[in-house]
Amino acid sequence: GKTSFAKNVMMLAAAQVIVKILGLIYKIIIVNVPGFGDAGNGYYSAGYQLYMVLLALSSIGIPNVVSKMVSERIAIGDKKAAHRVFKITFNLVTTIGFVLAAFMFIFSRDISVALFGTEGVSYTLMALSPAVMFVSSNSVLRGYFTGLGSLKSTSISEIIEQFFNCVLSILFVYMTVGNKTEIMAAAGNLSTSCAALISVGYMISHYSLKRRYIKNECLAQTVPTENEPTSKLIKTIVYLAVPAAFASLVSTLSSNIDSITVNNYT
């Protein structure tokens, strides 16, 4: 009821506050590590902004789309169709995430030279590439459980992700003190991939624990299920996700243009 909804919203809001605080803490710490400084922050930010562009292409808007489509089907008692939306979206988004992650890793040096006029950012791009796929997969899982009305797992996964990102970022940067600045920046960003892996691992294990219950719910369903063609479902997902992805892409690209201009003309 209303109490449960309010509790879920408060939990999500608290998670967002914790995530922001942890993000602020580790960024302040790593910039002050000997040998990192402004140059390290430059490599770190340049690579991270390009990562955000690929993330916008693969998964921005997906949690809301999945949540909306799942909750609509749950509302009419069609749990089979809700689970089908999740499975199709998960396969689609994970595949896109994998392709973009592979592209980012394989062409890291070429992208770094072409966009930033230096090979230095390539290490950061390689370190961040696995995160593209992990975060993409995670976005579908979070959207699915939000659509089912379970925000607890989403909140926990967000806190887990940022906690490990914070701790590992500081740890990895300190472990690489004495190396080139670009290596230290890449080490700082490697934490993003590790934290995303831990977070998606948590969500997959949560889904696995609920899987039998979800299966039984689908088997016990009395409402006739919607047999929408897969191609039509994919079109709907893309149609709903594109506006959010486009808005995020425009915002991220404007930051990238600043980075590219600064890097190429200084």
C-alpha positions as CSV (number, residue, x, y, z in Angstrom):
1,G,0.0,0.0,0.0
2,K,0.9,3.6,0.5
3,T,3.3,2.9,3.4
4,S,5.2,0.3,1.4
5,F,5.5,2.8,-1.6
6,A,6.7,5.6,0.7
7,K,9.2,3.3,2.3
8,N,10.5,2.3,-1.1
9,V,10.8,5.9,-2.3
10,M,12.6,6.9,0.9
11,M,15.0,3.9,0.5
12,L,15.8,4.9,-3.0
13,A,16.3,8.6,-2.0
14,A,18.6,7.6,0.9
15,A,20.6,5.3,-1.5
16,Q,21.1,8.3,-3.9
17,V,22.4,10.5,-1.1
18,I,24.9,7.8,0.1
19,V,26.0,7.3,-3.5
20,K,26.6,11.1,-4.0
21,I,28.6,11.4,-0.7
22,L,30.8,8.4,-1.5
23,G,31.4,9.7,-5.0
24,L,32.6,13.1,-3.6
25,I,34.8,11.4,-0.9
26,Y,36.9,9.2,-3.3
27,K,37.3,12.0,-6.0
28,I,38.7,14.4,-3.4
29,I,41.1,11.7,-2.0
30,I,42.5,10.4,-5.4
31,V,43.2,13.9,-6.8
32,N,45.4,14.5,-3.7
33,V,47.4,11.3,-4.1
34,P,51.1,12.1,-5.0
35,G,51.6,11.9,-8.8
36,F,47.9,12.0,-9.6
37,G,46.9,15.7,-9.4
38,D,45.3,17.7,-12.2
39,A,47.0,15.7,-15.0
40,G,45.6,12.4,-13.5
41,N,42.2,14.0,-13.2
42,G,42.4,15.1,-16.8
43,Y,43.0,11.5,-18.1
44,Y,40.5,10.1,-15.6
45,S,37.7,12.5,-16.7
46,A,38.4,12.3,-20.4
47,G,38.1,8.5,-20.4
48,Y,35.1,8.6,-18.1
49,Q,33.1,11.0,-20.3
50,L,33.6,8.8,-23.3
51,Y,32.5,5.8,-21.3
52,M,29.3,7.8,-20.4
53,V,28.6,8.3,-24.1
54,L,28.7,4.5,-24.7
55,L,26.6,4.0,-21.6
56,A,24.0,6.4,-23.0
57,L,23.9,4.4,-26.2
58,S,23.5,1.0,-24.4
59,S,21.4,1.6,-21.4
60,I,20.3,5.1,-20.4
61,G,16.5,5.1,-20.0
62,I,16.4,1.3,-19.9
63,P,15.5,1.0,-16.1
64,N,12.5,3.3,-16.6
65,V,11.4,1.5,-19.8
66,V,11.6,-2.0,-18.3
67,S,10.0,-0.8,-15.1
68,K,7.1,0.8,-17.0
69,M,6.5,-2.2,-19.3
70,V,6.8,-4.7,-16.5
71,S,4.5,-2.8,-14.1
72,E,1.8,-2.4,-16.8
73,R,1.7,-6.2,-17.3
74,I,1.8,-7.0,-13.6
75,A,-1.2,-4.6,-13.1
76,I,-3.4,-6.8,-15.3
77,G,-2.0,-10.0,-13.8
78,D,0.0,-11.0,-16.9
79,K,3.2,-12.1,-15.1
80,K,4.4,-14.3,-18.0
81,A,4.4,-11.2,-20.3
82,A,6.2,-9.2,-17.6
83,H,9.0,-11.8,-17.3
84,R,9.2,-12.1,-21.1
85,V,9.8,-8.3,-21.3
86,F,12.6,-8.7,-18.8
87,K,14.3,-11.6,-20.7
88,I,14.1,-10.0,-24.1
89,T,15.4,-6.7,-22.9
90,F,18.2,-8.3,-20.8
91,N,19.4,-10.3,-23.9
92,L,19.2,-7.2,-26.2
93,V,20.8,-4.7,-23.8
94,T,23.6,-7.1,-22.7
95,T,24.5,-7.8,-26.3
96,I,24.6,-4.1,-27.2
97,G,26.7,-3.5,-24.0
98,F,29.1,-6.3,-25.0
99,V,29.6,-5.0,-28.5
100,L,30.3,-1.4,-27.3
101,A,32.6,-2.7,-24.5
102,A,34.6,-4.7,-27.1
103,F,34.7,-1.7,-29.4
104,M,36.0,0.5,-26.6
105,F,38.7,-2.0,-25.6
106,I,39.9,-3.0,-29.0
107,F,40.0,0.6,-30.4
108,S,41.1,2.3,-27.2
109,R,44.4,3.6,-28.6
110,D,42.9,4.9,-31.9
111,I,40.0,6.6,-30.0
112,S,42.4,8.2,-27.5
113,V,44.7,9.6,-30.2
114,A,41.9,10.7,-32.5
115,L,39.8,12.5,-29.8
116,F,42.4,13.6,-27.2
117,G,45.6,13.8,-29.2
118,T,47.4,11.4,-26.8
119,E,47.7,7.7,-26.2
120,G,47.4,8.3,-22.4
121,V,43.6,8.0,-22.2
122,S,43.7,4.6,-23.8
123,Y,44.6,2.9,-20.5
124,T,41.5,4.5,-18.9
125,L,39.3,3.4,-21.8
126,M,40.5,-0.2,-21.5
127,A,40.0,-0.2,-17.7
128,L,36.4,1.1,-18.1
129,S,35.3,-1.0,-21.1
130,P,34.0,-4.1,-19.1
131,A,31.8,-1.7,-17.0
132,V,29.8,-0.8,-20.2
133,M,28.4,-4.3,-20.4
134,F,28.0,-4.9,-16.6
135,V,26.1,-1.6,-16.1
136,S,23.9,-2.3,-19.1
137,S,22.9,-5.7,-17.8
138,N,22.4,-4.2,-14.3
139,S,20.1,-1.5,-15.7
140,V,17.6,-4.2,-16.9
141,L,17.7,-6.1,-13.6
142,R,17.1,-2.9,-11.7
143,G,14.2,-1.9,-14.0
144,Y,12.6,-5.4,-13.7
145,F,12.6,-5.4,-9.9
146,T,11.4,-1.8,-9.8
147,G,8.5,-2.8,-12.1
148,L,7.7,-5.6,-9.6
149,G,7.5,-3.0,-6.9
150,S,10.8,-4.1,-5.2
151,L,13.1,-1.1,-4.8
152,K,15.1,-2.6,-2.0
153,S,17.4,-4.7,-4.2
154,T,17.9,-1.7,-6.6
155,S,18.9,0.6,-3.6
156,I,21.2,-2.0,-2.2
157,S,22.9,-2.7,-5.5
158,E,23.5,1.1,-6.0
159,I,25.0,1.4,-2.6
160,I,27.2,-1.7,-3.1
161,E,28.4,-0.4,-6.5
162,Q,29.4,3.1,-5.1
163,F,30.9,1.7,-1.9
164,F,33.2,-0.6,-3.8
165,N,33.9,2.1,-6.4
166,C,35.0,4.4,-3.6
167,V,37.1,1.9,-1.7
168,L,38.7,0.2,-4.7
169,S,39.4,3.6,-6.5
170,I,41.4,4.8,-3.5
171,L,43.1,1.5,-3.1
172,F,44.0,1.0,-6.8
173,V,45.4,4.6,-7.1
174,Y,47.6,4.2,-4.0
175,M,48.8,0.8,-5.4
176,T,50.0,2.5,-8.5
177,V,51.9,5.5,-6.9
178,G,55.2,5.8,-8.7
179,N,53.8,4.8,-12.1
180,K,53.0,7.1,-14.9
181,T,50.0,9.5,-14.2
182,E,47.9,7.8,-17.0
183,I,48.4,4.4,-15.4
184,M,47.2,5.8,-12.0
185,A,44.2,7.3,-13.8
186,A,43.4,4.0,-15.4
187,A,43.7,2.2,-12.0
188,G,41.2,4.7,-10.5
189,N,38.8,3.9,-13.3
190,L,39.3,0.1,-13.1
191,S,37.4,0.3,-9.8
192,T,34.3,1.3,-11.8
193,S,34.4,-2.0,-13.8
194,C,35.1,-4.0,-10.6
195,A,32.3,-2.3,-8.7
196,A,29.8,-2.7,-11.6
197,L,30.7,-6.5,-11.7
198,I,30.1,-6.9,-8.0
199,S,26.8,-4.9,-8.2
200,V,25.5,-6.9,-11.2
201,G,26.6,-10.1,-9.4
202,Y,24.4,-9.1,-6.4
203,M,21.4,-8.4,-8.7
204,I,21.9,-11.8,-10.6
205,S,22.1,-13.7,-7.3
206,H,19.0,-11.8,-6.1
207,Y,17.1,-12.8,-9.3
208,S,18.3,-16.4,-9.0
209,L,16.8,-16.6,-5.4
210,K,13.5,-15.2,-6.7
211,R,13.5,-17.3,-9.9
212,R,11.6,-20.3,-8.6
213,Y,8.9,-18.0,-7.1
214,I,8.6,-16.0,-10.3
215,K,8.3,-19.3,-12.3
216,N,5.6,-20.6,-10.0
217,E,3.7,-17.3,-10.2
218,C,3.8,-17.6,-14.0
219,L,2.6,-21.2,-14.0
220,A,-0.3,-20.3,-11.6
221,Q,-1.4,-17.4,-13.9
222,T,-5.1,-17.6,-14.9
223,V,-5.1,-14.4,-17.0
224,P,-4.5,-15.1,-20.7
225,T,-0.9,-14.0,-21.6
226,E,-0.1,-11.4,-24.3
227,N,1.8,-13.1,-27.1
228,E,3.3,-10.0,-28.6
229,P,5.9,-10.7,-31.3
230,T,9.5,-10.3,-30.1
231,S,10.2,-7.8,-32.9
232,K,7.3,-5.6,-31.8
233,L,8.5,-5.7,-28.2
234,I,12.0,-4.7,-29.2
235,K,10.5,-1.8,-31.3
236,T,8.5,-0.6,-28.2
237,I,11.6,-0.8,-26.0
238,V,13.8,1.2,-28.5
239,Y,11.0,3.7,-29.1
240,L,10.6,4.4,-25.3
241,A,14.3,4.4,-24.5
242,V,15.6,6.6,-27.4
243,P,14.4,10.0,-26.0
244,A,16.1,9.4,-22.6
245,A,19.3,8.1,-24.4
246,F,19.3,11.1,-26.8
247,A,18.9,13.7,-23.9
248,S,21.7,12.0,-22.0
249,L,23.9,11.8,-25.1
250,V,23.5,15.5,-25.9
251,S,24.5,16.4,-22.3
252,T,27.5,14.0,-22.3
253,L,28.7,15.0,-25.8
254,S,28.8,18.7,-24.7
255,S,31.1,17.7,-21.8
256,N,33.2,15.6,-24.3
257,I,33.6,18.5,-26.7
258,D,35.0,20.6,-23.8
259,S,37.5,17.8,-22.9
260,I,38.6,17.2,-26.6
261,T,39.0,21.0,-27.2
262,V,41.0,21.5,-23.9
263,N,43.2,18.4,-24.6
264,N,43.9,19.2,-28.2
265,Y,44.6,22.9,-27.8
266,T,46.7,23.0,-24.5
